[in-house]
């Protein structure tokens, strides 16, 4: 039931953002971008110890629409394949499983650009959406969480249409407050305390292509 609700929330957010694009006559520029980098994570305190998510490379892609000069609306996805283990309070570490972590986000980016001829400038970004935690082991269920991101970065034009995009983001899945996390036929693997906090950050670089005039 919770999985369905998170999927519906994510779809509704995308539809709302797209409807804003379609109703706004001022945007004339579309930008597509892809990126890769590295994603790190904090430990999560659980009933039996600390849940550790290994830092690993990540990747993603997105599309942005210019709403007005300097302001862009964005839709993007971030993916990471990593491993989890449980550091028990008795000092032992128990391997758990490999897992895919996927962010599906809609948001906005503000460019600190004085004019259209400026070839290098900074930007900030904010987004919200949903995060999917997908264990590779089929015995465990997927988990969806509402999430937000904050980012800063820079864009550097190599030509009129193509450039390099560098960015660092804070990734915040919210409200790990279920009684169990990743349950399967053999029971739940980890019991999560109320309002446990999981924080990730990434550092990425990639190419963007600007379409339109």
Helices and strands as residue ranges (DSSP letters): H 2-23, E 30-41, E 44-46, E 49-53, E 56-68, E 71-88, E 93-111, E 120-135, E 143-157, E 162-173, E 181-184, E 187-190, E 200-211
